[in-house]
Each structure stands twice: as C-alpha cells, then as structure tokens.
Amino acid sequence: MATADNEQNMTSQVNHVRHVLAVASGKGGVGKSLMSAMAAVELARRGLKAGIMDADITGPSIPRLFGLTARPESSMVGIIPPETATGIKIISMNLFLDNSGQPVIWRGPLLTSAIKQFWTDVAWGDLDVLIVDLPPGTADVPLTAFQSLPVDGILMVTTPQELASMIVEKAAGLAKQMHKPILGIVENMAMVTCPHCGEVFELFGPSHAEELADHIGAPVLARLPIDSTVTALADTGHVEDIQMSAFAPVTEALAEYVATVPPVVAAPARTDAATESCQSCSGDSGDC
C-alpha cells in the first residue's frame, strides 16, 4: 500500500512545472479570477501547457468560470486535476465540495495546508505555466503561496478607484518583501462604452494605474473595459470563448516571460512547515 510520502515522491517524479505565475491584488472584487482564467486561456491558445491553482480556498470561482464540475480523482501518483475543454488543468476547493455554494469555514492552518497540498500532492504533470489565483489580503494564504511555491512572477490587478490602488500597493509591498518580481499591472473595469451612442465613460472615475505603476515600479500592461459579453460568458462557464483585444498586451508580456526566463523549478517538493519562516521577519519576531 502506498503511503502519503511515497505518493508525494511519485508526484514529484511526474511533475515538471516550468513557471509559477501568481495573480494578486490585495483587494477583493477587482477580477483576479477572471484575469487568471483569461491568462491561462490565452497562453493555452499559443500552444503552452497551462494549469490554474485556485488558491482562494474560501471563495473559489475558477471552476464556475470554466463550467467545470468534475471531482479530482486520486491515483498512485497523486491527485489528478480535471481538465477544461481546451486542456487547462484546474485544482480548486470547490471541486471537492458536494455543493458549490457550501462554505469552507476554516482557520489559517487549514487554509495554508490546503495550498501546500495543492502544490505537492497534485499530479500537475508537464506544465509550461501554472497560474495561481490568490485571494485578497496579505495574510496567511498569499504568504504561504509565496513561501511554499516557487512563484517567479506576479500580475497585479486593480480597478480605477484610488482606494483600490492603495490596497494593491500593500500586496505589492508583500511581493517585494518576498522578493517576487511584479511583471505588470492590469486595470480592470476601466471604462464602459455606451451601446447606443458609442461614448466611453469612466464609470468608476479616472484611472490611477500610472500612479500605482510609479509607486510599485511595474508597467501598466492593459486597461480593460467593462464588457457585458465577457460577463455573460464568464457567468455561464464559457470563459474559454472570450475574445478581448484589450487583453493582448497582457498575453504578450506573459508569453514573452515564459519563453525567455529560465524555468524556476523541475518538480514540486514537500515543504516542512515546522522549518518554514517568513523572509521578512526570519521567523524570530513572532509577528507571523
């Protein structure tokens, strides 16, 4: 009979993940999950092998975007992630629940343990890029993701409001303390076009993306519109059918990064939680 350690060893033998890119914000409701999904879809369209780790354990939405309901299966080499219609591998807490509306009422230790297991115990196989959809905030889950996963690039998502920029700057501060490069900024919901007259409105006020870019030292890759077609496709599980020309610069930046930057990891390895410490405090201050 295979033990948990043996299973993890077999998982590490079959997994070859070349890049781990996180989608973060610090702020909730800015569209991180949609950006994660669209990034994976666009990279897959370019022939790259992509996967998504839905790290928002208590508020997972990735399966809904893809219309995915298949439960992950166990095997001798680890947990087998379901695949979308275009072959994107997905792992999400919602795929383990009997009811997608069932709440996950967990404290920090269980949340962080799930993130580690999504990395070490899932048979991701051969991937060019794993997209990690992070939850809001700068606490347990994002910190664990940056410590336990070899994240080598971050896409920051914001909206035009100055309040959103302030919170995103906090998330960028965490990334910098953890020595994770920020590849760029996407400003979502930047404008809307009137379907009758064609006038463009900045529904949430003027953009603060360039100011944010100056503060965190990362380029603005795109300002995306509010599009009812995109909303409808996402709500009905057809995110793979979305076509948005404004997202093209994001795809270009991520594809170039994956193509030109050397891979950071050959295979996931189990992390000993007892020896793990925050790089910003060395585990000695008690702040973590």
ROFI-327135 format. One record per residue (C-alpha): x, y, z; residue in three letters. Coordinates in Angstrom, 3 decimals, decimal comma. Example, Ala and Ser with C-alpha at 12.3 -4.5 7.8 and 13.67 -1.06 7.14 Angstrom:
<pts>
<pt><X>12,300</X><Y>-4,500</Y><Z>7,800</Z><res>ALA</res></pt>
<pt><X>13,670</X><Y>-1,060</Y><Z>7,140</Z><res>SER</res></pt>
</pts>
This chain:
<pts>
<pt><X>0,000</X><Y>0,000</Y><Z>0,000</Z><res>MET</res></pt>
<pt><X>1,334</X><Y>3,431</Y><Z>-0,941</Z><res>ALA</res></pt>
<pt><X>1,981</X><Y>5,807</Y><Z>1,948</Z><res>THR</res></pt>
<pt><X>1,417</X><Y>9,573</Y><Z>1,777</Z><res>ALA</res></pt>
<pt><X>5,173</X><Y>10,132</Y><Z>1,498</Z><res>ASP</res></pt>
<pt><X>5,503</X><Y>7,571</Y><Z>-1,293</Z><res>ASN</res></pt>
<pt><X>2,601</X><Y>9,167</Y><Z>-3,139</Z><res>GLU</res></pt>
<pt><X>4,236</X><Y>12,584</Y><Z>-2,829</Z><res>GLN</res></pt>
<pt><X>7,540</X><Y>11,176</Y><Z>-4,078</Z><res>ASN</res></pt>
<pt><X>5,765</X><Y>9,765</Y><Z>-7,133</Z><res>MET</res></pt>
<pt><X>4,041</X><Y>13,107</Y><Z>-7,688</Z><res>THR</res></pt>
<pt><X>7,397</X><Y>14,880</Y><Z>-7,706</Z><res>SER</res></pt>
<pt><X>8,651</X><Y>12,436</Y><Z>-10,326</Z><res>GLN</res></pt>
<pt><X>5,837</X><Y>13,159</Y><Z>-12,803</Z><res>VAL</res></pt>
<pt><X>5,574</X><Y>16,917</Y><Z>-12,212</Z><res>ASN</res></pt>
<pt><X>7,604</X><Y>19,362</Y><Z>-14,285</Z><res>HIS</res></pt>
<pt><X>6,248</X><Y>22,876</Y><Z>-13,810</Z><res>VAL</res></pt>
<pt><X>8,444</X><Y>25,448</Y><Z>-15,533</Z><res>ARG</res></pt>
<pt><X>6,917</X><Y>28,708</Y><Z>-14,294</Z><res>HIS</res></pt>
<pt><X>4,558</X><Y>29,637</Y><Z>-11,466</Z><res>VAL</res></pt>
<pt><X>2,842</X><Y>32,990</Y><Z>-12,003</Z><res>LEU</res></pt>
<pt><X>0,554</X><Y>34,483</Y><Z>-9,360</Z><res>ALA</res></pt>
<pt><X>-2,362</X><Y>36,838</Y><Z>-9,951</Z><res>VAL</res></pt>
<pt><X>-2,749</X><Y>39,128</Y><Z>-6,958</Z><res>ALA</res></pt>
<pt><X>-4,322</X><Y>42,360</Y><Z>-5,827</Z><res>SER</res></pt>
<pt><X>-4,842</X><Y>42,561</Y><Z>-2,099</Z><res>GLY</res></pt>
<pt><X>-8,291</X><Y>43,966</Y><Z>-2,932</Z><res>LYS</res></pt>
<pt><X>-11,366</X><Y>41,802</Y><Z>-3,398</Z><res>GLY</res></pt>
<pt><X>-13,766</X><Y>42,187</Y><Z>-6,294</Z><res>GLY</res></pt>
<pt><X>-11,306</X><Y>43,528</Y><Z>-8,853</Z><res>VAL</res></pt>
<pt><X>-11,451</X><Y>40,498</Y><Z>-11,163</Z><res>GLY</res></pt>
<pt><X>-8,394</X><Y>38,442</Y><Z>-10,187</Z><res>LYS</res></pt>
<pt><X>-10,087</X><Y>35,141</Y><Z>-11,011</Z><res>SER</res></pt>
<pt><X>-11,209</X><Y>36,347</Y><Z>-14,426</Z><res>LEU</res></pt>
<pt><X>-7,694</X><Y>37,629</Y><Z>-15,160</Z><res>MET</res></pt>
<pt><X>-6,242</X><Y>34,276</Y><Z>-14,026</Z><res>SER</res></pt>
<pt><X>-8,631</X><Y>32,388</Y><Z>-16,264</Z><res>ALA</res></pt>
<pt><X>-8,083</X><Y>34,637</Y><Z>-19,269</Z><res>MET</res></pt>
<pt><X>-4,301</X><Y>34,446</Y><Z>-18,862</Z><res>ALA</res></pt>
<pt><X>-4,387</X><Y>30,647</Y><Z>-18,843</Z><res>ALA</res></pt>
<pt><X>-6,775</X><Y>30,537</Y><Z>-21,811</Z><res>VAL</res></pt>
<pt><X>-4,673</X><Y>32,909</Y><Z>-23,914</Z><res>GLU</res></pt>
<pt><X>-1,419</X><Y>31,100</Y><Z>-23,117</Z><res>LEU</res></pt>
<pt><X>-3,077</X><Y>27,786</Y><Z>-23,996</Z><res>ALA</res></pt>
<pt><X>-4,170</X><Y>29,269</Y><Z>-27,322</Z><res>ARG</res></pt>
<pt><X>-0,487</X><Y>29,859</Y><Z>-28,026</Z><res>ARG</res></pt>
<pt><X>0,248</X><Y>26,191</Y><Z>-27,513</Z><res>GLY</res></pt>
<pt><X>1,538</X><Y>26,398</Y><Z>-23,946</Z><res>LEU</res></pt>
<pt><X>0,574</X><Y>23,782</Y><Z>-21,373</Z><res>LYS</res></pt>
<pt><X>-1,237</X><Y>25,693</Y><Z>-18,645</Z><res>ALA</res></pt>
<pt><X>-2,824</X><Y>24,998</Y><Z>-15,288</Z><res>GLY</res></pt>
<pt><X>-4,614</X><Y>27,045</Y><Z>-12,639</Z><res>ILE</res></pt>
<pt><X>-4,362</X><Y>26,637</Y><Z>-8,883</Z><res>MET</res></pt>
<pt><X>-7,396</X><Y>28,289</Y><Z>-7,305</Z><res>ASP</res></pt>
<pt><X>-5,746</X><Y>29,459</Y><Z>-4,078</Z><res>ALA</res></pt>
<pt><X>-8,846</X><Y>31,310</Y><Z>-2,909</Z><res>ASP</res></pt>
<pt><X>-9,883</X><Y>28,417</Y><Z>-0,685</Z><res>ILE</res></pt>
<pt><X>-12,879</X><Y>30,107</Y><Z>0,946</Z><res>THR</res></pt>
<pt><X>-14,091</X><Y>31,966</Y><Z>-2,158</Z><res>GLY</res></pt>
<pt><X>-13,195</X><Y>29,778</Y><Z>-5,145</Z><res>PRO</res></pt>
<pt><X>-14,652</X><Y>30,779</Y><Z>-8,506</Z><res>SER</res></pt>
<pt><X>-12,321</X><Y>29,283</Y><Z>-11,128</Z><res>ILE</res></pt>
<pt><X>-14,424</X><Y>26,119</Y><Z>-11,735</Z><res>PRO</res></pt>
<pt><X>-17,550</X><Y>28,214</Y><Z>-12,365</Z><res>ARG</res></pt>
<pt><X>-15,733</X><Y>30,320</Y><Z>-14,967</Z><res>LEU</res></pt>
<pt><X>-14,837</X><Y>27,167</Y><Z>-16,914</Z><res>PHE</res></pt>
<pt><X>-18,101</X><Y>25,302</Y><Z>-16,308</Z><res>GLY</res></pt>
<pt><X>-16,078</X><Y>22,599</Y><Z>-14,581</Z><res>LEU</res></pt>
<pt><X>-17,764</X><Y>20,240</Y><Z>-12,117</Z><res>THR</res></pt>
<pt><X>-15,672</X><Y>17,056</Y><Z>-12,326</Z><res>ALA</res></pt>
<pt><X>-14,268</X><Y>15,979</Y><Z>-8,968</Z><res>ARG</res></pt>
<pt><X>-10,479</X><Y>15,433</Y><Z>-8,829</Z><res>PRO</res></pt>
<pt><X>-9,520</X><Y>11,766</Y><Z>-8,694</Z><res>GLU</res></pt>
<pt><X>-6,845</X><Y>10,043</Y><Z>-6,633</Z><res>SER</res></pt>
<pt><X>-4,152</X><Y>7,915</Y><Z>-8,192</Z><res>SER</res></pt>
<pt><X>-0,823</X><Y>6,318</Y><Z>-7,309</Z><res>MET</res></pt>
<pt><X>0,936</X><Y>9,480</Y><Z>-8,466</Z><res>VAL</res></pt>
<pt><X>-1,283</X><Y>11,975</Y><Z>-6,644</Z><res>GLY</res></pt>
<pt><X>-4,492</X><Y>13,939</Y><Z>-7,138</Z><res>ILE</res></pt>
<pt><X>-5,448</X><Y>14,171</Y><Z>-10,808</Z><res>ILE</res></pt>
<pt><X>-6,691</X><Y>17,697</Y><Z>-11,646</Z><res>PRO</res></pt>
<pt><X>-9,690</X><Y>17,880</Y><Z>-14,002</Z><res>PRO</res></pt>
<pt><X>-9,103</X><Y>19,482</Y><Z>-17,381</Z><res>GLU</res></pt>
<pt><X>-11,158</X><Y>22,118</Y><Z>-19,151</Z><res>THR</res></pt>
<pt><X>-12,406</X><Y>21,859</Y><Z>-22,727</Z><res>ALA</res></pt>
<pt><X>-9,086</X><Y>23,251</Y><Z>-24,022</Z><res>THR</res></pt>
<pt><X>-6,879</X><Y>21,132</Y><Z>-21,754</Z><res>GLY</res></pt>
<pt><X>-6,169</X><Y>23,563</Y><Z>-18,891</Z><res>ILE</res></pt>
<pt><X>-5,628</X><Y>21,667</Y><Z>-15,644</Z><res>LYS</res></pt>
<pt><X>-7,599</X><Y>23,010</Y><Z>-12,664</Z><res>ILE</res></pt>
<pt><X>-7,453</X><Y>22,405</Y><Z>-8,927</Z><res>ILE</res></pt>
<pt><X>-9,914</X><Y>24,208</Y><Z>-6,659</Z><res>SER</res></pt>
<pt><X>-11,565</X><Y>23,606</Y><Z>-3,311</Z><res>MET</res></pt>
<pt><X>-14,980</X><Y>23,888</Y><Z>-4,975</Z><res>ASN</res></pt>
<pt><X>-14,248</X><Y>20,734</Y><Z>-6,968</Z><res>LEU</res></pt>
<pt><X>-14,088</X><Y>18,783</Y><Z>-3,700</Z><res>PHE</res></pt>
<pt><X>-17,436</X><Y>20,046</Y><Z>-2,361</Z><res>LEU</res></pt>
<pt><X>-20,794</X><Y>18,321</Y><Z>-2,830</Z><res>ASP</res></pt>
<pt><X>-22,463</X><Y>21,700</Y><Z>-3,273</Z><res>ASN</res></pt>
<pt><X>-20,705</X><Y>24,643</Y><Z>-4,924</Z><res>SER</res></pt>
<pt><X>-22,440</X><Y>27,008</Y><Z>-2,509</Z><res>GLY</res></pt>
<pt><X>-21,198</X><Y>25,157</Y><Z>0,556</Z><res>GLN</res></pt>
<pt><X>-18,997</X><Y>27,408</Y><Z>2,734</Z><res>PRO</res></pt>
<pt><X>-15,452</X><Y>26,452</Y><Z>3,679</Z><res>VAL</res></pt>
<pt><X>-15,207</X><Y>27,535</Y><Z>7,304</Z><res>ILE</res></pt>
<pt><X>-11,521</X><Y>27,051</Y><Z>8,059</Z><res>TRP</res></pt>
<pt><X>-8,934</X><Y>28,822</Y><Z>10,143</Z><res>ARG</res></pt>
<pt><X>-5,484</X><Y>29,794</Y><Z>8,876</Z><res>GLY</res></pt>
<pt><X>-3,614</X><Y>26,496</Y><Z>9,461</Z><res>PRO</res></pt>
<pt><X>-6,097</X><Y>24,504</Y><Z>7,377</Z><res>LEU</res></pt>
<pt><X>-6,069</X><Y>27,106</Y><Z>4,610</Z><res>LEU</res></pt>
<pt><X>-2,287</X><Y>27,117</Y><Z>4,372</Z><res>THR</res></pt>
<pt><X>-2,156</X><Y>23,316</Y><Z>4,491</Z><res>SER</res></pt>
<pt><X>-4,520</X><Y>23,159</Y><Z>1,507</Z><res>ALA</res></pt>
<pt><X>-2,306</X><Y>25,494</Y><Z>-0,518</Z><res>ILE</res></pt>
<pt><X>0,749</X><Y>23,317</Y><Z>0,183</Z><res>LYS</res></pt>
<pt><X>-1,147</X><Y>20,166</Y><Z>-0,783</Z><res>GLN</res></pt>
<pt><X>-2,408</X><Y>21,767</Y><Z>-3,994</Z><res>PHE</res></pt>
<pt><X>1,280</X><Y>22,109</Y><Z>-4,894</Z><res>TRP</res></pt>
<pt><X>2,859</X><Y>18,923</Y><Z>-3,529</Z><res>THR</res></pt>
<pt><X>0,059</X><Y>16,365</Y><Z>-3,838</Z><res>ASP</res></pt>
<pt><X>-1,457</X><Y>17,240</Y><Z>-7,219</Z><res>VAL</res></pt>
<pt><X>-0,193</X><Y>15,450</Y><Z>-10,325</Z><res>ALA</res></pt>
<pt><X>0,223</X><Y>18,542</Y><Z>-12,486</Z><res>TRP</res></pt>
<pt><X>2,415</X><Y>16,673</Y><Z>-14,940</Z><res>GLY</res></pt>
<pt><X>4,243</X><Y>18,677</Y><Z>-17,588</Z><res>ASP</res></pt>
<pt><X>3,265</X><Y>22,378</Y><Z>-17,491</Z><res>LEU</res></pt>
<pt><X>4,813</X><Y>25,432</Y><Z>-19,091</Z><res>ASP</res></pt>
<pt><X>2,995</X><Y>27,681</Y><Z>-16,631</Z><res>VAL</res></pt>
<pt><X>0,883</X><Y>27,313</Y><Z>-13,510</Z><res>LEU</res></pt>
<pt><X>-1,315</X><Y>30,334</Y><Z>-12,765</Z><res>ILE</res></pt>
<pt><X>-2,053</X><Y>30,824</Y><Z>-9,055</Z><res>VAL</res></pt>
<pt><X>-5,255</X><Y>32,764</Y><Z>-8,381</Z><res>ASP</res></pt>
<pt><X>-4,616</X><Y>34,356</Y><Z>-4,982</Z><res>LEU</res></pt>
<pt><X>-7,294</X><Y>35,558</Y><Z>-2,548</Z><res>PRO</res></pt>
<pt><X>-7,459</X><Y>39,153</Y><Z>-1,300</Z><res>PRO</res></pt>
<pt><X>-5,221</X><Y>40,337</Y><Z>1,506</Z><res>GLY</res></pt>
<pt><X>-1,618</X><Y>39,888</Y><Z>2,563</Z><res>THR</res></pt>
<pt><X>-2,060</X><Y>37,292</Y><Z>5,314</Z><res>ALA</res></pt>
<pt><X>-1,927</X><Y>33,505</Y><Z>5,619</Z><res>ASP</res></pt>
<pt><X>-2,714</X><Y>32,268</Y><Z>2,114</Z><res>VAL</res></pt>
<pt><X>-0,711</X><Y>34,743</Y><Z>-0,033</Z><res>PRO</res></pt>
<pt><X>2,203</X><Y>34,479</Y><Z>2,396</Z><res>LEU</res></pt>
<pt><X>2,117</X><Y>30,670</Y><Z>2,269</Z><res>THR</res></pt>
<pt><X>1,889</X><Y>30,720</Y><Z>-1,524</Z><res>ALA</res></pt>
<pt><X>4,976</X><Y>32,926</Y><Z>-1,775</Z><res>PHE</res></pt>
<pt><X>6,874</X><Y>30,791</Y><Z>0,748</Z><res>GLN</res></pt>
<pt><X>5,866</X><Y>27,305</Y><Z>-0,364</Z><res>SER</res></pt>
<pt><X>5,511</X><Y>27,750</Y><Z>-4,128</Z><res>LEU</res></pt>
<pt><X>8,332</X><Y>28,873</Y><Z>-6,438</Z><res>PRO</res></pt>
<pt><X>6,390</X><Y>31,887</Y><Z>-7,681</Z><res>VAL</res></pt>
<pt><X>8,624</X><Y>33,652</Y><Z>-10,182</Z><res>ASP</res></pt>
<pt><X>6,292</X><Y>36,380</Y><Z>-11,405</Z><res>GLY</res></pt>
<pt><X>3,197</X><Y>38,292</Y><Z>-10,289</Z><res>ILE</res></pt>
<pt><X>0,437</X><Y>40,010</Y><Z>-12,234</Z><res>LEU</res></pt>
<pt><X>-1,237</X><Y>42,742</Y><Z>-10,196</Z><res>MET</res></pt>
<pt><X>-4,910</X><Y>43,532</Y><Z>-10,795</Z><res>VAL</res></pt>
<pt><X>-6,567</X><Y>46,802</Y><Z>-9,825</Z><res>THR</res></pt>
<pt><X>-9,577</X><Y>48,967</Y><Z>-10,670</Z><res>THR</res></pt>
<pt><X>-9,680</X><Y>52,750</Y><Z>-11,247</Z><res>PRO</res></pt>
<pt><X>-10,652</X><Y>53,750</Y><Z>-7,710</Z><res>GLN</res></pt>
<pt><X>-7,890</X><Y>55,327</Y><Z>-5,635</Z><res>GLU</res></pt>
<pt><X>-8,926</X><Y>53,096</Y><Z>-2,727</Z><res>LEU</res></pt>
<pt><X>-8,207</X><Y>50,004</Y><Z>-4,832</Z><res>ALA</res></pt>
<pt><X>-4,759</X><Y>51,323</Y><Z>-5,735</Z><res>SER</res></pt>
<pt><X>-3,953</X><Y>51,840</Y><Z>-2,063</Z><res>MET</res></pt>
<pt><X>-4,761</X><Y>48,203</Y><Z>-1,225</Z><res>ILE</res></pt>
<pt><X>-2,941</X><Y>46,870</Y><Z>-4,283</Z><res>VAL</res></pt>
<pt><X>0,132</X><Y>48,779</Y><Z>-3,136</Z><res>GLU</res></pt>
<pt><X>0,025</X><Y>46,745</Y><Z>0,082</Z><res>LYS</res></pt>
<pt><X>0,024</X><Y>43,498</Y><Z>-1,916</Z><res>ALA</res></pt>
<pt><X>2,913</X><Y>44,816</Y><Z>-3,984</Z><res>ALA</res></pt>
<pt><X>4,772</X><Y>45,529</Y><Z>-0,755</Z><res>GLY</res></pt>
<pt><X>4,346</X><Y>41,901</Y><Z>0,299</Z><res>LEU</res></pt>
<pt><X>5,640</X><Y>40,747</Y><Z>-3,081</Z><res>ALA</res></pt>
<pt><X>8,724</X><Y>42,912</Y><Z>-2,750</Z><res>LYS</res></pt>
<pt><X>9,432</X><Y>41,706</Y><Z>0,794</Z><res>GLN</res></pt>
<pt><X>9,217</X><Y>38,143</Y><Z>-0,503</Z><res>MET</res></pt>
<pt><X>11,498</X><Y>39,053</Y><Z>-3,442</Z><res>HIS</res></pt>
<pt><X>8,885</X><Y>38,192</Y><Z>-6,076</Z><res>LYS</res></pt>
<pt><X>9,035</X><Y>40,192</Y><Z>-9,332</Z><res>PRO</res></pt>
<pt><X>5,923</X><Y>42,069</Y><Z>-10,429</Z><res>ILE</res></pt>
<pt><X>5,528</X><Y>41,614</Y><Z>-14,175</Z><res>LEU</res></pt>
<pt><X>2,871</X><Y>44,251</Y><Z>-14,663</Z><res>GLY</res></pt>
<pt><X>-0,467</X><Y>45,788</Y><Z>-13,735</Z><res>ILE</res></pt>
<pt><X>-3,896</X><Y>45,228</Y><Z>-15,253</Z><res>VAL</res></pt>
<pt><X>-6,544</X><Y>47,846</Y><Z>-14,564</Z><res>GLU</res></pt>
<pt><X>-9,880</X><Y>46,080</Y><Z>-14,839</Z><res>ASN</res></pt>
<pt><X>-13,285</X><Y>47,778</Y><Z>-15,275</Z><res>MET</res></pt>
<pt><X>-11,506</X><Y>50,889</Y><Z>-16,523</Z><res>ALA</res></pt>
<pt><X>-14,281</X><Y>52,120</Y><Z>-18,774</Z><res>MET</res></pt>
<pt><X>-17,587</X><Y>51,221</Y><Z>-20,402</Z><res>VAL</res></pt>
<pt><X>-18,876</X><Y>52,063</Y><Z>-23,862</Z><res>THR</res></pt>
<pt><X>-22,493</X><Y>53,151</Y><Z>-24,336</Z><res>CYS</res></pt>
<pt><X>-24,132</X><Y>50,599</Y><Z>-26,662</Z><res>PRO</res></pt>
<pt><X>-26,338</X><Y>53,316</Y><Z>-28,204</Z><res>HIS</res></pt>
<pt><X>-24,049</X><Y>56,286</Y><Z>-28,863</Z><res>CYS</res></pt>
<pt><X>-20,594</X><Y>54,752</Y><Z>-28,508</Z><res>GLY</res></pt>
<pt><X>-19,437</X><Y>57,269</Y><Z>-25,892</Z><res>GLU</res></pt>
<pt><X>-16,853</X><Y>55,921</Y><Z>-23,467</Z><res>VAL</res></pt>
<pt><X>-17,470</X><Y>56,507</Y><Z>-19,751</Z><res>PHE</res></pt>
<pt><X>-15,034</X><Y>56,047</Y><Z>-16,880</Z><res>GLU</res></pt>
<pt><X>-17,718</X><Y>54,554</Y><Z>-14,669</Z><res>LEU</res></pt>
<pt><X>-15,504</X><Y>54,279</Y><Z>-11,581</Z><res>PHE</res></pt>
<pt><X>-13,690</X><Y>57,543</Y><Z>-12,078</Z><res>GLY</res></pt>
<pt><X>-10,336</X><Y>58,462</Y><Z>-13,635</Z><res>PRO</res></pt>
<pt><X>-7,553</X><Y>55,913</Y><Z>-13,774</Z><res>SER</res></pt>
<pt><X>-4,884</X><Y>55,744</Y><Z>-11,084</Z><res>HIS</res></pt>
<pt><X>-2,975</X><Y>52,944</Y><Z>-12,805</Z><res>ALA</res></pt>
<pt><X>0,001</X><Y>55,039</Y><Z>-13,862</Z><res>GLU</res></pt>
<pt><X>0,388</X><Y>56,457</Y><Z>-10,353</Z><res>GLU</res></pt>
<pt><X>0,297</X><Y>52,915</Y><Z>-8,975</Z><res>LEU</res></pt>
<pt><X>2,849</X><Y>51,854</Y><Z>-11,553</Z><res>ALA</res></pt>
<pt><X>5,208</X><Y>54,609</Y><Z>-10,434</Z><res>ASP</res></pt>
<pt><X>4,809</X><Y>53,627</Y><Z>-6,791</Z><res>HIS</res></pt>
<pt><X>5,457</X><Y>49,893</Y><Z>-7,220</Z><res>ILE</res></pt>
<pt><X>7,844</X><Y>50,032</Y><Z>-10,167</Z><res>GLY</res></pt>
<pt><X>5,876</X><Y>47,909</Y><Z>-12,622</Z><res>ALA</res></pt>
<pt><X>4,378</X><Y>48,716</Y><Z>-16,036</Z><res>PRO</res></pt>
<pt><X>0,680</X><Y>49,078</Y><Z>-16,818</Z><res>VAL</res></pt>
<pt><X>0,039</X><Y>46,262</Y><Z>-19,291</Z><res>LEU</res></pt>
<pt><X>-3,622</X><Y>46,930</Y><Z>-20,038</Z><res>ALA</res></pt>
<pt><X>-6,740</X><Y>48,885</Y><Z>-19,105</Z><res>ARG</res></pt>
<pt><X>-9,712</X><Y>46,603</Y><Z>-19,665</Z><res>LEU</res></pt>
<pt><X>-13,292</X><Y>47,698</Y><Z>-20,341</Z><res>PRO</res></pt>
<pt><X>-16,485</X><Y>46,512</Y><Z>-18,718</Z><res>ILE</res></pt>
<pt><X>-17,975</X><Y>44,218</Y><Z>-21,354</Z><res>ASP</res></pt>
<pt><X>-21,384</X><Y>42,589</Y><Z>-20,901</Z><res>SER</res></pt>
<pt><X>-20,436</X><Y>39,825</Y><Z>-23,350</Z><res>THR</res></pt>
<pt><X>-17,443</X><Y>38,884</Y><Z>-21,224</Z><res>VAL</res></pt>
<pt><X>-19,624</X><Y>38,938</Y><Z>-18,117</Z><res>THR</res></pt>
<pt><X>-22,199</X><Y>36,621</Y><Z>-19,710</Z><res>ALA</res></pt>
<pt><X>-19,561</X><Y>34,147</Y><Z>-20,910</Z><res>LEU</res></pt>
<pt><X>-17,881</X><Y>34,078</Y><Z>-17,511</Z><res>ALA</res></pt>
<pt><X>-21,142</X><Y>33,614</Y><Z>-15,616</Z><res>ASP</res></pt>
<pt><X>-22,185</X><Y>30,706</Y><Z>-17,827</Z><res>THR</res></pt>
<pt><X>-18,877</X><Y>28,853</Y><Z>-17,655</Z><res>GLY</res></pt>
<pt><X>-17,622</X><Y>29,779</Y><Z>-21,123</Z><res>HIS</res></pt>
<pt><X>-14,532</X><Y>31,804</Y><Z>-20,249</Z><res>VAL</res></pt>
<pt><X>-12,621</X><Y>29,883</Y><Z>-22,935</Z><res>GLU</res></pt>
<pt><X>-14,796</X><Y>31,581</Y><Z>-25,566</Z><res>ASP</res></pt>
<pt><X>-13,861</X><Y>35,122</Y><Z>-24,514</Z><res>ILE</res></pt>
<pt><X>-12,108</X><Y>37,221</Y><Z>-27,143</Z><res>GLN</res></pt>
<pt><X>-10,806</X><Y>40,563</Y><Z>-25,835</Z><res>MET</res></pt>
<pt><X>-8,300</X><Y>42,518</Y><Z>-27,890</Z><res>SER</res></pt>
<pt><X>-7,506</X><Y>44,815</Y><Z>-24,951</Z><res>ALA</res></pt>
<pt><X>-6,056</X><Y>41,813</Y><Z>-23,098</Z><res>PHE</res></pt>
<pt><X>-3,478</X><Y>41,147</Y><Z>-25,853</Z><res>ALA</res></pt>
<pt><X>-0,625</X><Y>43,137</Y><Z>-24,207</Z><res>PRO</res></pt>
<pt><X>-1,038</X><Y>41,021</Y><Z>-21,062</Z><res>VAL</res></pt>
<pt><X>-0,784</X><Y>37,826</Y><Z>-23,103</Z><res>THR</res></pt>
<pt><X>2,281</X><Y>39,152</Y><Z>-24,906</Z><res>GLU</res></pt>
<pt><X>4,049</X><Y>40,045</Y><Z>-21,670</Z><res>ALA</res></pt>
<pt><X>3,320</X><Y>36,702</Y><Z>-20,002</Z><res>LEU</res></pt>
<pt><X>4,182</X><Y>34,656</Y><Z>-23,095</Z><res>ALA</res></pt>
<pt><X>7,476</X><Y>36,511</Y><Z>-23,537</Z><res>GLU</res></pt>
<pt><X>8,331</X><Y>35,967</Y><Z>-19,877</Z><res>TYR</res></pt>
<pt><X>7,623</X><Y>32,244</Y><Z>-20,061</Z><res>VAL</res></pt>
<pt><X>9,598</X><Y>31,932</Y><Z>-23,298</Z><res>ALA</res></pt>
<pt><X>12,686</X><Y>33,891</Y><Z>-22,246</Z><res>THR</res></pt>
<pt><X>13,118</X><Y>33,468</Y><Z>-18,500</Z><res>VAL</res></pt>
<pt><X>14,764</X><Y>30,199</Y><Z>-17,380</Z><res>PRO</res></pt>
<pt><X>12,463</X><Y>27,743</Y><Z>-15,591</Z><res>PRO</res></pt>
<pt><X>12,472</X><Y>28,046</Y><Z>-11,811</Z><res>VAL</res></pt>
<pt><X>11,535</X><Y>24,530</Y><Z>-10,768</Z><res>VAL</res></pt>
<pt><X>11,669</X><Y>20,965</Y><Z>-12,045</Z><res>ALA</res></pt>
<pt><X>9,201</X><Y>19,379</Y><Z>-9,637</Z><res>ALA</res></pt>
<pt><X>7,205</X><Y>20,289</Y><Z>-6,523</Z><res>PRO</res></pt>
<pt><X>8,765</X><Y>19,240</Y><Z>-3,231</Z><res>ALA</res></pt>
<pt><X>7,078</X><Y>18,897</Y><Z>0,142</Z><res>ARG</res></pt>
<pt><X>7,757</X><Y>21,801</Y><Z>2,492</Z><res>THR</res></pt>
<pt><X>8,374</X><Y>21,135</Y><Z>6,179</Z><res>ASP</res></pt>
<pt><X>6,006</X><Y>23,588</Y><Z>7,878</Z><res>ALA</res></pt>
<pt><X>7,975</X><Y>23,374</Y><Z>11,103</Z><res>ALA</res></pt>
<pt><X>11,028</X><Y>24,922</Y><Z>9,467</Z><res>THR</res></pt>
<pt><X>9,174</X><Y>27,465</Y><Z>7,363</Z><res>GLU</res></pt>
<pt><X>9,604</X><Y>31,126</Y><Z>8,292</Z><res>SER</res></pt>
<pt><X>8,694</X><Y>34,465</Y><Z>6,823</Z><res>CYS</res></pt>
<pt><X>11,569</X><Y>36,014</Y><Z>4,904</Z><res>GLN</res></pt>
<pt><X>10,604</X><Y>39,465</Y><Z>6,117</Z><res>SER</res></pt>
<pt><X>10,991</X><Y>38,606</Y><Z>9,817</Z><res>CYS</res></pt>
<pt><X>13,140</X><Y>35,416</Y><Z>9,759</Z><res>SER</res></pt>
<pt><X>10,541</X><Y>33,766</Y><Z>11,992</Z><res>GLY</res></pt>
<pt><X>12,088</X><Y>35,304</Y><Z>15,109</Z><res>ASP</res></pt>
<pt><X>9,889</X><Y>38,306</Y><Z>15,773</Z><res>SER</res></pt>
<pt><X>6,674</X><Y>36,435</Y><Z>16,425</Z><res>GLY</res></pt>
<pt><X>4,887</X><Y>38,806</Y><Z>14,054</Z><res>ASP</res></pt>
<pt><X>3,976</X><Y>35,985</Y><Z>11,674</Z><res>CYS</res></pt>
</pts>
